[in-house]
Amino acid sequence: MLPLPDYDFLPTGTHDEEAREHFCRNLAVKLATDIRPHLKKLYDKKVKPRLAAQHGRDPNFREISKAMRTEANTQIWYRLRTDNQDRMYSVTGDMIGRQAQTLAANAARKFGTHGSLSLAPDLKMPRHLTEIDIHRKPGGYHLEAFEGDISTGAQYERTIAVHNMGSQGINNDDPAHSMATWVKTTRPNLKPTKILDMGCTIGNNTLPYKSVFPEAEVHGIDVSGPCLRYAHARACALGADVHFHQVNAEETGFDDESLDLIVSRILLHETSAKSLPLIIQECHRLLKPGGLMLHCDAPQFNAITPYQASLRDWDATCNNEPFMLKVYDMSLQDLYSANGFDPDAYVESFIPGLYINDQNIDPNATPGFSQSYFVTGAVKAH
Ligand SMILES: C[S@@+](CC[C@H](N)C(=O)[O-])C[C@H]1O[C@@H](n2cnc3c(N)ncnc32)[C@H](O)[C@@H]1O
């Protein structure tokens, strides 16, 4: 059995389903820690010298991806990883499908005991989320089969336990614990009283802001109703007074200059070129002067080697991540300064992962290939 929280709104599996799910996680770890390093050796010994001779310089990440894709070993690795992703959604989908009504009823019984939930059933879903099944997840983040459905949120909780390979703790909240603690220690004067997490999904990386800043009002927003219902039930089960809202991060409805800290975790790379500047403009509008915007995602390509950047090729070509390469390859400093922030107020850092370091997790067995979390952001000028 995977280590998972014990909520009555999280589905249970049969013996065989849990064995299949466990297999997915073990295979994910094996592919990441054992097999991927062999691909690096293949690159160093064979592909890199060939590309260097061909171009007369070190290859860039696109050239590396293209060349590596033609290698049989890479193709096998891509196939195994893709199949594992589909197997993971198939097994968790089977569990959730037959328990969906019960889970929704159990979640609803928790509602209202802590924090709040505000849904907007008529909210228009952004086209960039409805046009594709992101991560190959059938129905994406927003699928809602019946009124009160929480299935997509429940599935997210089970699948990140597989996908993150246990690297972020049982609640999959190490990124936010690490970020909130970093903000508190490196910016002691900030003392946030109102915090917003954009693209919060099930709130796993929202709740730690309430634990680290207990005096603050903490809000999480997302466009997905089923994820937010799950997030609210989960926060109630954990006794966290956090407020969830179904709104678009491009236009949140919060007041001008009403927030001290705006954060996100892996939102930017799933956002279209049209939406991205609008979200940054909204962050600028919402922040008080001196307030901080901090987005956590995988490292930008200029902060890692071209080979490391080429490892994102599988996500872009096989895992339905159409915006990822463009976002990781752009200058976020330019993006932020084109949308309201001063260029010299740009923030960029690798924040040590508290759980990852405490447990000394192999960087290969983390989704970001690192024991740190990469953050970028900016401070709003006074
Ligand atoms: C990768 S998930 C974020 C995961 C979560 N923050 C975590 O730490 O596990 C991206 C989320 O952003 C949401 N999202 C994408 N575009 C959005 C937008 N314009 N406004 C609000 N939420 C958005 C999606 O519905 C999805 O739940």
The ligand as an SDF file (V2000), in Angstrom:
LIG
                    3D

 27 29  0  0  0  0  0  0  0  0999 V2000
   -0.1790   21.4560  -11.7840 C   0  0  0  0  0  0  0  0  0  0  0  0
   -1.6230   21.9700  -11.0390 S   0  0  0  0  0  0  0  0  0  0  0  0
   -1.0600   22.7870   -9.5780 C   0  0  0  0  0  0  0  0  0  0  0  0
   -0.7160   21.8530   -8.5250 C   0  0  0  0  0  0  0  0  0  0  0  0
   -0.6980   22.3620   -7.1050 C   0  0  0  0  0  0  0  0  0  0  0  0
   -0.4050   23.7720   -7.0020 N   0  0  0  0  0  0  0  0  0  0  0  0
    0.3160   21.5480   -6.3310 C   0  0  0  0  0  0  0  0  0  0  0  0
    1.1880   22.1450   -5.7290 O   0  0  0  0  0  0  0  0  0  0  0  0
    0.2020   20.3170   -6.3180 O   0  0  0  0  0  0  0  0  0  0  0  0
   -2.1770   23.3550  -11.9680 C   0  0  0  0  0  0  0  0  0  0  0  0
   -3.5270   23.8580  -11.4490 C   0  0  0  0  0  0  0  0  0  0  0  0
   -3.7160   25.1620  -11.9580 O   0  0  0  0  0  0  0  0  0  0  0  0
   -5.0910   25.3160  -12.2860 C   0  0  0  0  0  0  0  0  0  0  0  0
   -5.1510   26.4100  -13.2630 N   0  0  0  0  0  0  0  0  0  0  0  0
   -4.6300   26.4570  -14.5010 C   0  0  0  0  0  0  0  0  0  0  0  0
   -4.8840   27.6480  -15.0840 N   0  0  0  0  0  0  0  0  0  0  0  0
   -5.5690   28.3790  -14.1540 C   0  0  0  0  0  0  0  0  0  0  0  0
   -6.0960   29.6810  -14.1400 C   0  0  0  0  0  0  0  0  0  0  0  0
   -5.9910   30.4950  -15.1900 N   0  0  0  0  0  0  0  0  0  0  0  0
   -6.7270   30.1070  -13.0200 N   0  0  0  0  0  0  0  0  0  0  0  0
   -6.8410   29.3130  -11.9340 C   0  0  0  0  0  0  0  0  0  0  0  0
   -6.3590   28.0530  -11.8960 N   0  0  0  0  0  0  0  0  0  0  0  0
   -5.7330   27.5960  -12.9850 C   0  0  0  0  0  0  0  0  0  0  0  0
   -5.5070   23.9630  -12.8080 C   0  0  0  0  0  0  0  0  0  0  0  0
   -6.9020   23.7890  -12.7100 O   0  0  0  0  0  0  0  0  0  0  0  0
   -4.7230   23.0320  -11.8800 C   0  0  0  0  0  0  0  0  0  0  0  0
   -5.4930   22.6650  -10.7740 O   0  0  0  0  0  0  0  0  0  0  0  0
  1  2  1  0
  2  3  1  0
  2 10  1  0
  3  4  1  0
  4  5  1  0
  5  6  1  0
  5  7  1  0
  7  8  2  0
  7  9  1  0
 10 11  1  0
 11 12  1  0
 11 26  1  0
 12 13  1  0
 13 14  1  0
 13 24  1  0
 14 15  1  0
 14 23  1  0
 15 16  2  0
 16 17  1  0
 17 18  1  0
 17 23  2  0
 18 19  1  0
 18 20  2  0
 20 21  1  0
 21 22  2  0
 22 23  1  0
 24 25  1  0
 24 26  1  0
 26 27  1  0
M  CHG  2   2   1   9  -1
M  END
$$$$
